[in-house]
Amino acid sequence: MDLSAHPDAHPDAQAYGKLVARSPLVRRLLAPNPSAFSYTGTGTFVVGHGTVAVIDPGPDDPDHIAALIATLAGETVSHIVITHTHMDHSPAAPALQAATGAMIVGCAPLVLSDDGPRADAGFDATYAPDAVLADGDSVAGPGWTLTAVATPGHTSNHLCFALAEEKALFSGDHVMGWSTTVVAPPDGDMAAYMASLRKLLDRDDAIYHPTHGEPVTEPQRFVRGLITHRKQRENQIVRLLGEGTTAIPAMVAMMYAMVDKRLHPAAERSVLAHLIDLQAQGRATPTNAGWQLVA
């Protein structure tokens, strides 16, 4: 995770409450929830005109929800579409549904295990879709079609959505426009994340609309860069293990020395995800003191 820009320095920081056109079919309303993890905030997308879909309505923030409802006055919301169930993406869905009568569709609720949800503290336990979309399933309205693209990794239930009419992909948190993606076990899975990135390389999307950050206008090149970055992080971990650095906090202190220390706990989760992947490859194993390479 290489987070170098501060959200307050970005011009979008002053755009809250305004529905801004991104393309003939796509508009965005920015939620006022900037942070070190969400950049300038959650981008809620409106697809179509007249009868529309809303993608990732955002956090349970009364001001954002009121602004979203107000800006959609005179239009019909047919679908509320959810990429994944982190707290900055899905919690506004019930209030928007109550105001519009739209169906909530998209990712599946996260699976609960015997010891609780396979997720981190940011998971929306109230999420209850009217319909779960699997890879290749679509919803449509006048002049627009959204097709689910399963992209697990950041979360196990993550979906992107392809807008065929503009060869666009709403990439959620799988590909962000300002930072690399945090992959946090136990729900986040590095092997699945890498496979999902490679899956995008087989597509011919012309543009990505991430939930956080600016549009990605050279998606193939961008995704190849993300894959290279993750392989570089994996190689750094292997090198540090070989040099005798076995504890994750010590690895992060060296690997992310130039990154805001507030983000080091999240970086530790991504390093753990890499180590779990290396373990599955038979290249590393946990010890009482941390991790070590497999001889």
N, C-alpha and C positions, 0 to 999 in steps of 0.2 A: 504494500500500500504506500504510494508516494503522494502525499497530500501536501502540496506546497503553496497553493493559493488560499487566501483568507476570504471567506464568503462576503464579508462586508465591502471588499474592494471591487466586487463585480457589479456592473450596472443593473443586473437583474434584482439586486437587493432592494431597489426602489420600485419594483414592478408589482408588488403585492396587490391583489384585488382587481387586477386588470386582465381581461381575456384578450390575449395577443395572438394574431394569426401567424402560423408558422408555414403554412402552405395553403393551397386552395381548399383542402379538406380538413386541415388540422389547426386547432387553436389550443393555447395553453394558458392555464391560470396557475400562478405560482403561490403555494401556501407559505405563510409567514413563519416557517419553522427552520430558519438557517441554523446550522451547527457545524462542528468539525466533521460530522459524518454525513450530513445531508446537503452540504454546500449552501447554496442560497435558498434552498427549500425544496419541497416536493412539487414536481411539475404535474399538475392534473391536466390531462389532455381531453379535449372535446373533438370528436370525429364526426364529420358531416355537417349538414345544415338542415334546419327544420325538424327532422327526426334524427337524433344524434345518439352516439355512445359516449360515455365518460369513462376514461381509463385512469385507474388509481385515484379515487376521489380524495385521498390524503388522510391527514390525522384528524382526530376528533377535536377540531378547533372551531368554536362557534363562529368566529369572524370569517374564516375561510369557507365554511359551509354556507354561511349567509351570502357571501360574495358569489359563490358558485351558483347557488339557487337564483340569485338576482340576475346574474349575467345570462342565465339560460331562460329567462322569462320570455314567453312567446314561442319557445321551442319544446319539442317532446323528447324526453330522455327515454329511450327504449331499453338500453342496457347499461349497467354499471359493471365495468370489466376490471378484474383484479389480477395483477401480475403475481403477487405473493402477499403474504400476510404479516409483514412487519408493520409496526405501529405507525409509521409515517406514510403508509400506502392504503390500507383497507379500512381503518376504523370509521371514517366518515360515510361509509356506504349505507348503514342503516338510516341515518338522518336524510341522506339524499333520496333513498328509496321511499321514505315516508313522505317526502315533499313531492315526489314525481311519479311514484308507482312503478318505476322501472324494475326490471329483473336484475338481480345480482348474479353475475356469471364469472367464470374464470377458473383460477387455480382451486385445487382441493384444499379443504382444511388440513392442517398438519396432523399426522398420525400420532395418537397418544400411546405411549408405552407404559409398562407397569410402574415405572419410576417417574412418570410425568411426560410432558411434551418433548419431542426430539427437537428442541429449539432453544434459542437463547432468550434472554429476558425481554427482547423486543417483539415477541410473537403475539399476535392478536387472537386471543382465545375466544372472542365473541363472534368471529367470522362465521357466517352461515349462508353460503350461496344457494340460490334457487336452482342453479344448474352448474355442474362441474364440467369444464371443457378439457378434453384430452388432446394430445398432439394431433393436429390436422382438423379439429372441429372448428366450425365457423359460426359467427353471428353476423347479421347483415341489416342494412337499412337502405334508404334511397341514395344510391350512388356510392355506397361504401360497403366493404366486406372486411371483417377482422377474423383472421385465422390463427389459432393457437399454435405456438411453436414451443414444445417442451424443452426447457433449458435448466435442469436441476444443477445445483452446485452452490450458489449463494444461499439458497434454501432448497430443500428437497422438493418443494411444490412450485418452484418458479416457472412461470410461463412468459414468453415474449408474444407479441401479437403483430402479425403481418397485415398491412393495409395494401391489398393487391393493386388498387386503383392508382397508387402513387409509388409502388415498389418501395414502400417504407416499412420499417420494423420498429415497433415500440419495445425498447429493449429493457425496460424496467431497471433493475439493479444488476442484471447480468453483464451488461456493458454500459458503463456510465461515461458521461461526457467530460468529466473533470478529474477523475481519479480511478485507480484500480479498485476492484471489488473485494470487500472483506469476505472471506470464506471461513465461517466460525463453526467448528464442531460443537456439539454432536450432530446438529442438523446439516450444517454446511459440509460439503464433501469436495475435496480438491480434485479427485479423479473424475467425478461427475462434472465438475466445473470445466475442466480442461476438455472433456469430451463434448460438452455443450458449446464451447468456443469453436472446436473443430467442426461441429455441425453447422455453425453459421458460415464457415468458409465454403460450404457446398451450396450456399444460397446466392442469389443475385440481387439482393437488396441494394437500392441506390442510396439510401439514407437511413440512419437510426435516429429515433427520438428517445433518448434516455429519460428516466424520471428525474435524474439529477444532472444538471449541466447542459451544455449546448449540444445541438445536433452533431452527429458524426457523419461527415459528408464523404469520407473515403472508408467505408466500413470494412472492406476486405483488408486493406492495409492496416487499419486500426486493430482489427482482431488478430492479425498476424503479430503485431507488436505486443498485444496482451499475452499471447502464447509465449513469445520470446521472453518477455519480462518474467513470467512465472517459471520458465525453465531456468532463467538466471537466478531467481530466488532459490530454486531447488539446488542448483549447483553451489550457491553460497552456503546453504545449510550443510551439504555434504562436505564441503571444504572445512567448515568450522568444526564439524564432528571429527573429521580427520585430524584436526589440530588440537583436539581435546576439549573443545567447548561443548558441554553436554546439556546445559540447562537452557531452556527456552528464553527466560529473561535476559540472560547474557548474550544469546544470539541476537535478540532484538536490539539490544543496546548497541551492538556493532553494525547490524544490517540496516537499522533505521536511525542512525546517529543524527541525520539531518532533518528528521521528521519531528514535529511537535510531540513532546512526551505524553501529552494527553491521549494521543492515539496509539501509544505503545501497547496498552492492553488489547486493543483490537488487532494490532500487528501480531501479538503473541498467539491469537486464535488462528490467524492465517498460517503462521509458522507451524503450529500444531497440526493444521490440516495438511501441510506439506509432509510433515513427519509421518502422519498416519498413512499417507499415500506411499511414502518410501517404505514403510513397514509392509504394506500390501505388496509392494514390488520385491520384497525380500532383501532390501538394502539397508534397513535400519531397524532397531528394536529398542523398546523402552527399558530402562534400568531403574534402580532405586535412586540414582543420582540425576537421572534425566534420560538421555538417549545416547545410543552409540551406533556406529556402523556395524553391519554384519560382515564378518571376515569372509 
